[in-house]
Amino acid sequence: MPDFLLNFWFDHPPVSGWWRIYLYGGLFLQALLAAWHSPPFGDSPLQAPEVVRHSAPAFYEPAGLMRGFGRWASDSRLLSLVRGLVVAAWIACIIGLGGRWSAAIVALGVLYLHGAMSGALGVNHRWMVPMYVLAVAPLVDLNRDHSVDSWLAAHAAAYPFAPGSGPQIPSGLLRQATILFACYTLFAAAYSKLTQAGPRWMDGETLRFFIGRPKVGASPALKQWLVARPWACRSLSTATIALQLASPLALWRPEYAAIILLSAAAFHFGIWLTLNPNYLPQTWCYALGLGVGSGGVATASPEVGLTAIGMTVLALALGVVAIARIEWWPFTCVPMYGFYRGPAQAWPHDRLLGPRQARQLGTEFRKSGLPYPLGWMESWVAIRIRTGVGQRTLQPADVVKKHWNRLLQRAAAGHFAQIDAPETASPTLAFLERHRAQWVRYLAPAERAQAECWVEFVCRMDAGEAVLAALNLAPDARAGRATGGDDAAFPG
């Protein structure tokens, strides 16, 4: 095993039992309180049973690797059982009981719960780094001190989970792994922005557009201040790209790690104030990478060698994910806010300017290769129920709002992407037809009694609401129609 690999992965200060309590305790508390930030159920892995249970099966889509398990893997009763095991093991990790077995149960359980929940919630980036860090934690022994295991081992010679009884992997590995995952998400985000929007992303207009969204961000005053000052948005955009591109330096230059991770923490705090995503779970993990000094060169052993090789392969795989822009759970290329939106006044938040802008969005989505179109406003597209006595916008209570919006946006983006290919079936009409039975369930009794009832896929534009597709829900009607999106209304 080359010495440079051993030094790269293991020559870091050891992680004490206090750090174990900090990591597991802090993340556990945030997981329990996730419903406060993301009501009504929360978005941490521990809320997976509630999120899936309250999601209509018709709109649940297994994500990435979870597709291989099928729909049965997302059964809420199974998820509740897994959560119970994870909670018990998580508490055991906090107090240092059960050795690596408790850590392994938490790692596998969090991975499974996060994946199952992604099918009902969509992309959830803020728990990705904690999930990765928890997956590496079982490789090292974190119960050497300040743990129930160390106390029991001192009082019972045959205690099976005595610290130091398993493979001896220097705990400093967890520090370097944390830095790797943190820097990966930062660098991948910059790469996504520069490949999707190019250098013009740094002109500040994209950031200004997203900051200007209504009803997001914890500080309306700061949002208003930034939107009114293009130079400030331009400075922040440039600083963001600079920080994210420079982040890998923390892997090779420990003296830079503190600067980069603390800057990233401030960066995430700013995101919460202005853009809404709360990256506290990821930021919480950053503290593990702030240790300075040396842990000494690891003693070569089969376990150490295999771990170094495995971590190197993982690092290279993450590089491929970033460069190839793969968004496939449990991997992400972090494509958030990467599409160019500017100048801000040319992209209203409540509507599109017209068919030309809609086509631009379709082309953007097709070229991105992402499973969902990001950078859309939730008010741009909607499902509408129209009867002879009135109409209403449909917002199902049994679909997470974030996921519902992305389902509609994907269908609309696909519609606009092939608008010049009339021989191809419209994705918006296909979306309506695929869920015909679901639309009927959503009808109110008064709507069911109407002789005429349509479900319409609408896009809001300057000229009015363009109906992209419409489906007749009358019992004896199976007709559906789609338009190119240029019409202000669809003649029912």
C-alpha positions in Angstrom: 0.0 0.0 0.0 1.6 3.3 -1.0 2.5 5.5 1.9 0.8 8.6 0.3 -2.6 6.8 0.4 -2.1 5.9 4.0 -1.1 9.4 4.9 -4.0 10.9 2.9 -6.7 8.9 4.6 -5.4 8.2 8.1 -2.9 10.8 9.1 -5.5 12.9 11.0 -6.2 13.6 14.7 -8.2 10.7 16.2 -11.9 11.2 16.8 -12.7 10.9 20.6 -15.8 9.8 22.3 -16.8 13.4 22.8 -16.9 13.8 19.0 -19.1 10.6 18.8 -21.6 12.2 21.2 -21.5 15.5 19.2 -22.0 13.8 15.8 -24.7 11.3 16.7 -26.4 13.4 19.3 -26.6 16.6 17.2 -27.9 14.8 14.1 -30.4 12.8 16.1 -31.9 16.0 17.6 -32.1 17.6 14.2 -33.7 14.5 12.7 -36.4 14.6 15.4 -37.0 18.3 14.9 -37.1 18.2 11.1 -40.9 18.6 11.0 -40.3 22.2 12.4 -38.3 23.1 9.3 -40.2 21.1 6.7 -43.9 20.7 7.8 -46.1 18.9 8.1 -44.1 15.7 8.4 -40.4 16.7 8.2 -37.7 15.5 5.7 -35.2 13.7 7.8 -34.8 9.9 7.4 -36.7 9.4 10.6 -39.9 10.9 9.1 -39.9 8.4 6.2 -42.9 6.3 7.4 -45.1 9.4 7.7 -44.0 10.9 4.4 -44.6 7.7 2.5 -47.8 6.8 4.4 -49.4 10.2 3.5 -48.3 10.0 -0.2 -50.7 8.8 -2.8 -49.3 5.5 -4.3 -50.1 6.7 -7.7 -47.5 9.5 -7.5 -44.8 7.6 -5.6 -41.7 6.9 -7.7 -38.9 4.8 -6.3 -35.7 6.8 -6.6 -32.5 5.6 -8.1 -31.1 2.4 -6.4 -34.5 1.9 -4.6 -36.1 1.0 -8.0 -34.4 -2.4 -7.7 -36.4 -3.2 -4.6 -39.8 -2.3 -6.0 -42.7 -0.7 -4.3 -42.8 -3.2 -1.4 -39.6 -1.7 0.1 -41.6 1.5 0.8 -44.3 -0.1 2.8 -44.9 2.3 5.7 -45.2 -0.6 8.2 -41.8 -1.9 7.1 -40.4 1.7 7.3 -41.8 2.1 10.8 -40.1 -1.2 11.9 -36.8 -0.1 10.4 -37.1 3.4 12.1 -37.6 1.7 15.5 -34.4 -0.2 15.0 -32.6 2.9 13.8 -33.7 5.0 16.7 -32.7 2.4 19.3 -29.3 2.0 17.6 -28.9 5.7 17.2 -29.4 6.2 21.0 -26.9 3.4 21.5 -24.3 5.2 19.4 -24.8 8.4 21.4 -24.0 6.6 24.7 -21.4 4.3 23.1 -23.2 1.0 23.4 -23.0 -2.0 21.0 -19.7 -1.2 19.2 -19.7 -1.0 15.5 -22.9 -3.0 15.2 -25.0 -0.1 16.5 -23.2 2.3 14.0 -23.8 -0.2 11.2 -27.5 -0.4 11.9 -27.8 3.4 11.9 -25.8 3.6 8.7 -27.8 1.1 6.8 -31.1 2.2 8.3 -30.6 5.9 7.5 -29.6 5.0 3.9 -32.7 2.9 3.5 -35.1 5.3 5.0 -33.7 8.3 3.1 -34.0 6.3 -0.2 -37.6 5.2 0.5 -38.6 8.8 1.4 -37.0 10.2 -1.8 -39.7 8.5 -3.9 -42.3 10.6 -2.2 -40.3 13.7 -1.5 -37.9 14.1 -4.4 -34.4 15.3 -4.1 -33.4 16.0 -0.5 -29.8 17.3 -0.5 -29.5 18.5 3.0 -29.2 15.0 4.5 -26.8 13.6 1.9 -23.6 14.5 3.7 -24.8 13.3 7.1 -25.9 10.0 5.4 -22.5 9.6 3.9 -20.7 10.4 7.1 -22.8 7.9 9.1 -22.0 5.3 6.5 -18.3 5.6 7.1 -18.6 5.8 10.9 -18.9 2.0 11.4 -15.5 1.5 9.9 -13.8 3.1 12.9 -14.0 2.5 16.7 -15.6 5.5 18.3 -16.3 3.9 21.7 -12.8 3.9 23.1 -13.6 6.5 25.7 -16.7 8.2 27.1 -18.8 5.2 26.3 -20.8 2.5 28.0 -18.8 -0.1 26.0 -15.5 1.1 27.6 -17.1 1.0 31.1 -18.6 -2.5 30.6 -15.3 -3.8 29.1 -13.4 -2.6 32.2 -15.8 -4.5 34.4 -16.5 -7.7 32.4 -13.6 -9.5 30.7 -15.9 -11.3 28.2 -17.8 -8.3 27.1 -18.3 -8.8 23.3 -18.2 -5.2 22.3 -15.1 -4.2 24.1 -13.4 -1.2 22.3 -10.3 -2.3 20.3 -11.6 -5.9 19.8 -12.4 -5.4 16.1 -10.3 -4.3 13.0 -8.1 -1.3 14.0 -8.9 1.5 11.5 -7.6 4.8 12.7 -10.5 7.0 13.7 -8.9 10.0 11.9 -10.4 8.4 8.7 -13.7 9.8 9.7 -12.3 13.4 9.6 -10.9 13.0 6.1 -14.1 11.3 4.9 -16.2 14.2 6.3 -14.0 16.7 4.5 -14.3 14.6 1.3 -18.1 14.6 1.4 -18.3 18.3 2.3 -15.9 19.4 -0.4 -17.5 17.1 -3.0 -20.9 18.7 -2.6 -19.4 22.2 -2.8 -17.3 21.4 -5.8 -20.1 19.5 -7.6 -22.4 22.4 -7.1 -19.9 24.8 -8.7 -19.4 22.4 -11.6 -23.1 22.1 -12.1 -23.5 25.9 -12.3 -20.7 26.4 -14.7 -21.8 23.6 -17.0 -25.4 24.5 -17.0 -25.1 28.3 -17.1 -21.5 29.0 -17.9 -19.4 31.9 -16.4 -22.4 34.2 -16.8 -23.8 32.6 -13.6 -21.4 34.9 -11.8 -23.2 38.0 -13.1 -25.5 37.8 -10.0 -28.8 37.8 -11.9 -29.5 34.1 -11.3 -28.9 34.5 -7.6 -31.0 37.7 -7.6 -33.8 35.9 -9.3 -33.9 33.0 -6.8 -33.5 35.3 -3.8 -36.4 37.4 -5.0 -38.8 34.4 -4.8 -41.7 35.2 -2.5 -42.3 33.4 0.8 -38.8 31.8 1.0 -35.9 32.7 3.2 -35.8 33.5 6.9 -34.9 37.2 6.5 -37.2 39.2 4.2 -35.2 42.4 5.0 -31.9 40.8 3.8 -33.7 39.5 0.7 -35.1 42.9 -0.2 -31.7 44.5 0.4 -29.9 42.1 -1.9 -32.5 42.2 -4.7 -32.2 45.9 -4.8 -28.4 45.8 -5.2 -27.3 43.8 -8.3 -23.6 44.5 -7.3 -24.1 42.6 -4.1 -25.6 39.6 -5.8 -22.8 39.7 -8.4 -20.2 39.7 -5.5 -21.9 36.9 -3.7 -22.2 34.8 -6.9 -18.5 35.2 -7.7 -17.5 34.4 -4.1 -19.7 31.3 -4.2 -18.0 29.9 -7.2 -14.6 30.7 -5.9 -15.3 29.0 -2.6 -16.8 25.9 -4.1 -14.0 25.5 -6.7 -11.3 25.9 -4.1 -12.9 23.5 -1.6 -10.9 20.4 -2.6 -7.8 22.2 -1.3 -9.0 21.2 2.2 -8.3 17.5 1.3 -4.6 18.1 0.8 -3.9 21.2 2.9 -5.2 20.8 6.4 -4.5 24.4 7.2 -7.1 25.4 4.6 -9.7 23.0 5.9 -10.8 25.3 8.7 -11.1 28.3 6.4 -13.0 26.5 3.8 -15.4 24.7 6.1 -16.1 27.8 8.2 -16.7 29.8 5.1 -19.0 27.0 3.8 -20.9 27.2 7.1 -21.4 30.9 6.7 -22.5 30.2 3.1 -25.2 27.7 4.2 -26.4 30.2 6.8 -26.8 32.8 4.1 -28.7 30.2 2.0 -31.1 29.7 4.9 -31.7 33.4 5.3 -32.4 34.1 1.6 -33.1 30.9 -0.3 -34.8 28.7 2.3 -32.9 25.3 2.3 -31.7 24.6 5.8 -28.3 22.9 5.6 -27.7 22.6 9.3 -27.4 18.8 9.2 -24.6 19.1 6.7 -23.0 22.1 8.5 -23.1 20.2 11.7 -20.8 17.5 10.3 -18.2 20.2 9.2 -16.9 20.4 12.8 -15.4 16.9 12.4 -13.1 18.3 9.7 -11.7 21.1 11.9 -9.2 19.0 13.8 -5.6 20.0 13.3 -2.4 18.0 13.8 -1.5 14.5 13.0 -2.7 11.1 14.0 0.4 9.4 12.9 0.9 7.1 9.9 -1.4 4.1 10.0 0.1 0.7 10.6 -0.2 -1.3 7.4 -2.7 -4.2 7.7 -5.2 -5.9 5.3 -8.1 -4.0 6.9 -6.3 -0.6 6.6 -5.2 -1.3 3.0 -8.7 -2.4 1.9 -10.2 0.7 3.6 -7.8 3.0 1.8 -8.5 1.4 -1.5 -12.3 1.5 -1.0 -12.3 5.2 0.0 -10.1 6.0 -3.0 -12.6 4.2 -5.3 -15.4 6.1 -3.6 -13.7 9.4 -4.1 -13.1 8.6 -7.8 -16.7 7.5 -8.2 -17.9 10.8 -6.7 -15.7 12.6 -9.3 -17.5 10.7 -12.1 -20.9 11.6 -10.6 -20.0 15.3 -10.6 -18.5 15.4 -14.1 -21.2 13.2 -15.7 -23.8 15.2 -13.8 -25.5 12.1 -12.4 -28.6 12.6 -10.2 -29.5 9.1 -9.2 -30.0 8.2 -5.5 -27.9 7.8 -3.4 -25.6 10.0 -5.6 -26.2 13.6 -6.5 -24.4 16.1 -8.7 -25.9 19.0 -6.6 -27.6 20.8 -9.5 -29.4 23.3 -7.3 -29.8 26.9 -8.6 -27.6 26.0 -11.6 -29.7 27.2 -14.5 -29.3 30.7 -15.7 -32.1 33.1 -14.8 -31.4 36.7 -15.8 -31.7 39.5 -16.0 -34.2 39.1 -13.1 -36.9 41.3 -14.6 -37.1 39.0 -17.6 -38.1 36.0 -15.4 -41.3 36.8 -13.4 -41.9 34.5 -10.5 -45.6 34.1 -11.0 -45.7 33.4 -14.8 -43.7 32.9 -18.0 -43.4 35.6 -20.5 -44.6 33.5 -23.3 -44.1 30.4 -25.6 -40.6 31.4 -26.4 -39.5 31.3 -22.8 -41.4 28.0 -22.3 -39.5 26.5 -25.2 -36.3 27.7 -23.6 -37.2 25.8 -20.4 -37.9 22.7 -22.4 -34.6 22.8 -24.2 -32.9 23.5 -20.9 -34.5 20.4 -19.3 -33.7 18.1 -22.2 -30.0 19.1 -22.3 -29.6 18.8 -18.5 -30.3 15.1 -18.4 -31.7 15.5 -14.8 -34.7 13.5 -13.6 -36.5 16.7 -12.7 -36.3 20.3 -14.1 -34.9 22.5 -11.4 -35.1 26.2 -11.2 -38.9 26.3 -11.9 -41.3 28.3 -9.9 -44.3 26.4 -8.4 -46.8 29.0 -9.8 -45.8 28.4 -13.4 -47.8 25.2 -13.9 -50.8 23.7 -12.2 -53.6 21.1 -12.5 -57.1 22.6 -12.7 -60.5 21.0 -12.3 -63.1 22.7 -14.5 -66.8 22.0 -14.6 -69.8 23.7 -16.0 -70.2 25.8 -12.8 -66.6 26.8 -12.1 -63.0 25.8 -11.7 -60.3 25.3 -9.0 -56.6 24.6 -8.8 -55.8 21.1 -7.5 -53.3 20.8 -4.7 -53.6 17.2 -3.4 -53.3 16.8 0.3 -51.9 13.3 -0.1 -48.8 14.4 -2.1 -45.9 16.3 -0.6 -46.1 19.8 -2.2 -42.4 19.7 -3.2 -42.8 16.4 -5.0 -46.1 17.4 -6.6 -44.6 20.5 -8.1 -41.7 18.6 -9.6 -44.0 16.0 -11.1 -45.9 18.8 -12.9 -42.8 20.6 -13.8 -41.2 17.5 -15.4 -44.3 16.9 -17.5 -44.5 20.5 -18.6 -40.8 20.7 -19.4 -41.1 17.5 -21.5 -44.1 19.1 -23.3 -42.1 22.2 -24.1 -39.0 20.2 -25.1 -40.9 18.4 -27.9 -43.3 21.2 -28.8 -42.0 21.2 -32.4 -42.6 17.4 -32.7 -46.4 17.1 -33.0 -46.1 13.4 -33.8 -44.8 12.7 -30.3 -47.3 12.1 -27.5 -47.5 15.1 -25.1 -46.0 14.3 -21.7 -48.7 16.6 -20.1 -51.5 14.6 -21.7 -49.8 11.3 -20.8 -49.5 12.6 -17.2 -53.3 13.3 -17.1 -54.3 10.0 -18.7 -51.9 7.9 -16.5 -53.6 9.3 -13.4 -57.2 9.4 -14.6 -58.5 7.3 -11.6 -56.7 9.6 -9.2 -58.3 12.7 -10.6 -61.7 11.2 -10.2 -60.9 10.5 -6.5 -60.1 14.1 -6.1 -63.4 15.4 -7.3 -65.8 16.9 -4.9 -69.4 15.5 -4.8 -70.7 18.6 -6.5 -68.1 18.2 -9.3 -69.0 14.5 -9.8 -72.6 15.6 -10.4 -71.8 17.8 -13.3 -72.4 16.7 -16.9 -69.1 18.2 -18.0 -65.9 17.8 -16.0 -62.4 18.3 -17.2 -59.0 18.1 -15.6 -56.6 20.5 -17.3 -52.8 21.0 -17.2 -52.3 24.7 -17.3 -49.3 27.0 -17.7 -49.5 30.6 -16.6 -48.1 33.1 -19.1 -48.4 36.8 -19.7 -51.3 36.3 -22.2 -53.2 34.2 -19.7 -53.4 30.5 -18.7 -52.4 28.3 -21.6 -53.9 24.8 -21.3 -51.3 22.3 -22.4 -53.5 19.3 -22.1 -57.1 18.5 -21.0 -58.8 15.3 -20.1 -62.6 14.7 -20.0 -63.5 12.9 -16.7 -67.1 12.2 -17.6 -67.8 8.4 -17.1 -68.5 7.8 -20.8 -65.7 10.0 -22.1 -62.1 8.9 -22.7 -61.0 11.9 -24.8 -57.9 13.9 -24.0 -56.4 16.7 -26.0 -53.1 18.5 -26.0 -52.0 21.9 -27.4 -48.7 23.4 -28.2 -49.0 25.8 -25.3 -49.5 28.9 -27.5 -53.2 29.2 -26.8 -54.4 31.4 -23.9 -57.2 28.9 -23.3 -58.3 25.5 -24.4 -61.8 25.1 -25.8 -63.3 22.4 -23.7 
